[in-house]
Amino acid sequence: MLKYIALRGLLAVLVAFTVSLAAFLLLNVATDPAYAIAGEDATPDVVETIRARYGLNRPLPVRYFDWLGGVLTGDFGESYYWHKPVAELVADRADETLKLAFSAMFVTILIAIPLGALAALNPNSWIDRMALGVAVSAQAVPNFWLGLIMIILFGVMFPILPVSGDDTWRHFVLPAFVLGASSVPAVMRLTRTGLIEVMGADYIRTARAKGFRGWPLLRRHALRNALLPVISVLAVQLGQKFGGSVITESIFAINGLGRLALESILGADIPTVQMLIFVFAIVFVAMNLLADILNAAIDPRIRIG
């Protein structure tokens, strides 16, 4: 098990390094950061002054390894737009995004797994078709559209929930539903498919012969194996919630990392954008690593493979 974790951890480190390099090149080669900071009407002298002030006239490899060395020591650089340490900006906003991401995953699990289990217990029935209809509808609806509909319904027509801000748990109800709904189709279909496959296994028939039916059969015999792929998808979806929070946080005015990313892009704040991309990638890689470890712990055959 330790060897498996070490190999997966090494792969995660290599992926994180690749992402950091790709993010740095995209932000520093695809465009000139000095021009982005100075603006379209800036004179060449102003651009050169900015380039010298922020060290953008140094060779690209030197700038990259300086940035990477700073990241490894906890120095994420200084924001061009807010004139504050990037680490401070990220730390101030991370709490709201964490709350939103975990709330959204709770919504996903609360809707998708029961729907998938009901569909698997009643294949080709009206319950199965209803569950698949919910999954297709959730997949077809864009987050920004669903967010606006929620605001109109629960903020204007029936004003029972706040639609902007992040002061209390009630402010996270609508954005968590909007962000969590996008993950329902994948989790629901995997739960349904996994349970239908498991329900045909010999040990399930033996359990039925012993008198197990319905939820006791699922809980004690079927879910353990059926949820293996679901764990991986949930971990991936949790990682995606951080990057996908940009739209949701902007719609509901939540001061999290997603909104910080949008503000940094609009303000041409290269260090902050670069660091946020790296943070989102690290979270995504870490969630995948956690999923691999959990799957290996549940099913020893994965470690051997």
C-alpha positions as CSV (number, residue, x, y, z in Angstrom):
1,M,0.0,0.0,0.0
2,L,2.8,2.4,0.9
3,K,4.5,1.7,-2.5
4,Y,1.2,2.4,-4.3
5,I,0.8,5.7,-2.4
6,A,4.4,6.7,-3.1
7,L,4.0,6.1,-6.9
8,R,0.7,8.0,-7.0
9,G,2.2,10.8,-5.0
10,L,5.2,11.1,-7.3
11,L,2.9,11.2,-10.3
12,A,0.8,13.9,-8.6
13,V,4.0,16.0,-8.0
14,L,5.0,15.6,-11.7
15,V,1.5,16.7,-12.8
16,A,1.6,19.7,-10.5
17,F,5.0,20.7,-11.9
18,T,3.7,20.4,-15.4
19,V,0.6,22.6,-14.6
20,S,2.8,25.3,-13.0
21,L,5.0,25.4,-16.1
22,A,2.0,25.5,-18.5
23,A,0.3,28.3,-16.4
24,F,3.5,30.3,-16.3
25,L,4.1,30.0,-20.1
26,L,0.6,30.8,-21.0
27,L,0.6,34.0,-18.9
28,N,4.1,35.1,-19.8
29,V,4.6,34.0,-23.4
30,A,1.1,34.2,-25.0
31,T,1.0,37.9,-24.0
32,D,3.4,40.5,-22.7
33,P,2.6,41.1,-19.0
34,A,4.1,44.6,-19.1
35,Y,1.6,45.7,-21.8
36,A,-1.3,44.0,-19.9
37,I,-0.4,46.0,-16.8
38,A,0.3,49.3,-18.6
39,G,-2.8,49.3,-20.7
40,E,-3.5,49.8,-24.4
41,D,-2.6,53.5,-24.5
42,A,0.7,53.2,-22.7
43,T,3.8,54.6,-24.3
44,P,6.9,52.4,-24.9
45,D,8.7,54.2,-22.1
46,V,6.0,53.4,-19.6
47,V,6.0,49.8,-20.7
48,E,9.7,49.5,-20.3
49,T,9.5,51.1,-16.8
50,I,6.9,48.6,-15.7
51,R,9.0,45.8,-17.2
52,A,12.0,46.9,-15.2
53,R,10.0,47.5,-12.0
54,Y,8.5,44.0,-11.9
55,G,11.5,42.2,-13.2
56,L,9.8,41.2,-16.5
57,N,13.0,42.1,-18.5
58,R,14.8,39.0,-17.0
59,P,15.1,35.8,-19.0
60,L,12.0,33.6,-18.9
61,P,13.6,30.5,-17.3
62,V,15.1,32.7,-14.5
63,R,11.7,34.2,-13.8
64,Y,10.0,30.8,-13.7
65,F,12.4,29.2,-11.3
66,D,12.3,32.3,-9.1
67,W,8.6,32.0,-9.0
68,L,8.7,28.3,-8.4
69,G,11.3,28.7,-5.6
70,G,9.0,31.4,-4.0
71,V,6.0,29.0,-4.2
72,L,8.0,26.2,-2.5
73,T,8.9,28.6,0.3
74,G,5.5,30.1,0.7
75,D,6.2,33.4,-1.2
76,F,3.6,33.7,-3.9
77,G,4.7,37.2,-5.0
78,E,2.9,40.5,-4.8
79,S,-0.3,41.4,-6.5
80,Y,0.0,44.1,-9.3
81,Y,-3.6,45.2,-8.8
82,W,-4.1,45.2,-5.0
83,H,-0.4,45.7,-4.1
84,K,-0.6,43.0,-1.4
85,P,1.0,39.6,-1.0
86,V,-0.8,37.1,-3.2
87,A,-0.6,34.6,-0.3
88,E,-2.6,37.0,1.8
89,L,-5.3,37.5,-0.9
90,V,-5.6,33.7,-1.4
91,A,-5.8,33.0,2.4
92,D,-8.5,35.7,2.9
93,R,-10.7,34.3,0.1
94,A,-10.1,30.5,0.4
95,D,-12.5,30.0,3.3
96,E,-15.6,31.1,1.3
97,T,-14.7,28.9,-1.7
98,L,-14.1,25.9,0.6
99,K,-17.5,26.4,2.2
100,L,-19.1,26.6,-1.3
101,A,-17.3,23.6,-2.7
102,F,-18.2,21.3,0.2
103,S,-21.7,22.5,0.3
104,A,-22.1,21.9,-3.4
105,M,-20.7,18.3,-3.0
106,F,-23.2,17.7,-0.2
107,V,-26.0,18.8,-2.6
108,T,-24.6,16.4,-5.3
109,I,-24.4,13.4,-2.9
110,L,-27.8,14.2,-1.4
111,I,-29.5,14.2,-4.9
112,A,-27.4,11.9,-7.1
113,I,-26.8,8.8,-5.0
114,P,-30.4,8.3,-3.8
115,L,-31.6,8.9,-7.3
116,G,-29.1,6.4,-8.7
117,A,-30.0,3.8,-6.1
118,L,-33.7,4.2,-6.7
119,A,-33.2,3.8,-10.5
120,A,-31.0,0.7,-10.0
121,L,-33.6,-0.9,-7.7
122,N,-36.3,-0.2,-10.3
123,P,-34.7,-0.6,-13.7
124,N,-36.7,0.4,-16.8
125,S,-39.6,1.7,-14.6
126,W,-41.1,5.1,-14.4
127,I,-38.8,5.8,-11.4
128,D,-35.8,4.9,-13.5
129,R,-36.9,7.2,-16.4
130,M,-37.6,10.0,-14.0
131,A,-34.1,9.7,-12.5
132,L,-32.5,9.7,-15.9
133,G,-34.7,12.7,-16.9
134,V,-33.4,14.6,-13.8
135,A,-29.8,13.8,-14.8
136,V,-30.3,14.9,-18.4
137,S,-32.0,18.1,-17.4
138,A,-29.2,19.0,-14.9
139,Q,-26.6,18.3,-17.6
140,A,-28.3,20.5,-20.1
141,V,-28.7,23.5,-17.9
142,P,-25.8,26.0,-17.7
143,N,-24.7,27.1,-14.3
144,F,-25.2,30.8,-15.0
145,W,-28.7,30.3,-16.3
146,L,-29.7,28.1,-13.4
147,G,-28.2,30.7,-11.0
148,L,-30.3,33.5,-12.6
149,I,-33.4,31.4,-12.4
150,M,-32.8,30.7,-8.7
151,I,-32.3,34.5,-8.1
152,I,-35.6,35.3,-9.8
153,L,-37.5,32.6,-8.0
154,F,-36.1,32.8,-4.5
155,G,-34.9,36.4,-4.4
156,V,-37.6,38.2,-6.4
157,M,-40.8,36.2,-6.8
158,F,-40.5,34.4,-3.4
159,P,-37.9,36.3,-1.4
160,I,-37.1,33.6,1.1
161,L,-33.3,33.3,0.6
162,P,-30.5,35.9,0.2
163,V,-29.1,36.0,-3.3
164,S,-25.8,37.9,-2.7
165,G,-23.1,37.9,-0.1
166,D,-21.6,35.3,2.1
167,D,-22.4,36.4,5.7
168,T,-24.4,33.4,6.9
169,W,-25.1,29.8,5.9
170,R,-28.3,30.9,4.2
171,H,-26.3,32.8,1.6
172,F,-24.7,29.5,0.5
173,V,-28.0,27.6,-0.1
174,L,-28.7,28.8,-3.6
175,P,-25.0,28.9,-4.9
176,A,-24.4,25.4,-3.4
177,F,-27.5,24.1,-5.2
178,V,-26.4,25.7,-8.5
179,L,-22.8,24.5,-8.3
180,G,-23.8,21.0,-7.0
181,A,-26.4,20.4,-9.7
182,S,-23.8,20.3,-12.4
183,S,-22.3,17.2,-10.8
184,V,-25.5,15.3,-10.4
185,P,-25.7,13.6,-13.9
186,A,-22.3,12.0,-13.7
187,V,-22.6,10.7,-10.1
188,M,-26.2,9.6,-10.6
189,R,-25.5,7.6,-13.7
190,L,-22.4,6.0,-12.3
191,T,-24.3,5.0,-9.1
192,R,-27.1,3.5,-11.2
193,T,-24.8,1.6,-13.5
194,G,-22.6,0.3,-10.7
195,L,-25.5,-0.9,-8.6
196,I,-27.2,-2.6,-11.6
197,E,-23.9,-4.4,-12.4
198,V,-23.4,-5.4,-8.7
199,M,-27.0,-6.5,-8.2
200,G,-26.4,-9.3,-10.7
201,A,-23.4,-10.8,-8.8
202,D,-23.6,-14.2,-7.1
203,Y,-23.1,-12.8,-3.6
204,I,-26.1,-10.5,-4.1
205,R,-28.2,-13.5,-5.0
206,T,-27.0,-15.3,-1.9
207,A,-27.9,-12.2,0.2
208,R,-31.4,-12.2,-1.3
209,A,-31.7,-15.9,-0.5
210,K,-31.0,-15.0,3.1
211,G,-33.9,-12.5,3.1
212,F,-32.1,-9.2,2.4
213,R,-34.2,-6.7,0.3
214,G,-34.2,-3.0,-0.6
215,W,-32.1,-0.6,1.5
216,P,-30.5,-3.3,3.8
217,L,-29.3,-5.2,0.8
218,L,-27.8,-2.0,-0.7
219,R,-26.2,-0.9,2.5
220,R,-24.7,-4.2,3.6
221,H,-23.8,-5.8,0.3
222,A,-24.0,-3.7,-2.8
223,L,-22.9,-0.1,-2.1
224,R,-19.4,-1.0,-1.1
225,N,-18.4,-2.3,-4.5
226,A,-20.8,-0.2,-6.6
227,L,-19.5,3.1,-5.2
228,L,-15.8,2.5,-6.2
229,P,-16.1,4.6,-9.4
230,V,-18.4,7.1,-7.7
231,I,-15.6,7.9,-5.1
232,S,-13.2,8.8,-8.0
233,V,-15.8,11.0,-9.7
234,L,-16.8,12.7,-6.5
235,A,-13.1,13.6,-5.8
236,V,-12.7,14.9,-9.3
237,Q,-15.9,16.9,-9.1
238,L,-14.8,18.4,-5.8
239,G,-11.6,19.6,-7.5
240,Q,-13.6,21.0,-10.3
241,K,-15.8,23.0,-7.9
242,F,-12.8,25.2,-7.1
243,G,-12.3,26.2,-10.8
244,G,-16.0,26.1,-11.6
245,S,-16.8,28.5,-8.7
246,V,-15.7,31.5,-10.8
247,I,-19.2,31.9,-12.4
248,T,-21.2,30.9,-9.4
249,E,-19.3,33.2,-7.0
250,S,-19.6,36.1,-9.5
251,I,-23.4,35.6,-9.9
252,F,-24.0,35.4,-6.1
253,A,-21.4,38.0,-5.1
254,I,-19.4,35.6,-2.9
255,N,-15.9,36.8,-2.1
256,G,-14.1,33.6,-2.8
257,L,-11.2,32.4,-4.9
258,G,-13.4,32.2,-8.0
259,R,-14.4,35.9,-7.8
260,L,-10.8,36.8,-7.0
261,A,-9.7,35.0,-10.2
262,L,-12.2,37.0,-12.3
263,E,-11.2,40.3,-10.7
264,S,-7.5,39.4,-11.2
265,I,-8.1,38.6,-14.9
266,L,-9.9,41.9,-15.4
267,G,-7.2,43.8,-13.6
268,A,-4.3,42.1,-15.5
269,D,-3.0,40.8,-12.2
270,I,-0.6,38.2,-13.6
271,P,0.9,36.9,-10.2
272,T,-2.5,36.4,-8.7
273,V,-4.0,34.7,-11.8
274,Q,-0.9,32.5,-12.0
275,M,-1.1,31.5,-8.4
276,L,-4.9,30.8,-8.5
277,I,-4.4,28.5,-11.5
278,F,-1.7,26.7,-9.6
279,V,-3.9,26.4,-6.5
280,F,-6.9,25.1,-8.4
281,A,-4.6,22.5,-10.2
282,I,-3.1,21.4,-6.9
283,V,-6.5,20.9,-5.3
284,F,-7.6,18.9,-8.4
285,V,-4.5,16.7,-8.3
286,A,-4.8,16.2,-4.5
287,M,-8.4,15.1,-4.9
288,N,-7.5,12.6,-7.6
289,L,-4.7,11.3,-5.4
290,L,-7.1,10.9,-2.5
291,A,-9.6,9.1,-4.7
292,D,-6.8,6.6,-5.8
293,I,-5.9,6.0,-2.2
294,L,-9.5,5.4,-1.0
295,N,-10.1,3.1,-3.9
296,A,-7.0,1.1,-3.2
297,A,-8.0,0.9,0.5
298,I,-11.4,-0.4,-0.4
299,D,-10.3,-2.8,-3.2
300,P,-6.9,-4.3,-2.8
301,R,-6.9,-5.5,-6.4
302,I,-6.2,-1.9,-7.5
303,R,-2.9,-1.9,-5.7
304,I,-1.8,-5.1,-7.3
305,G,-2.8,-3.8,-10.8
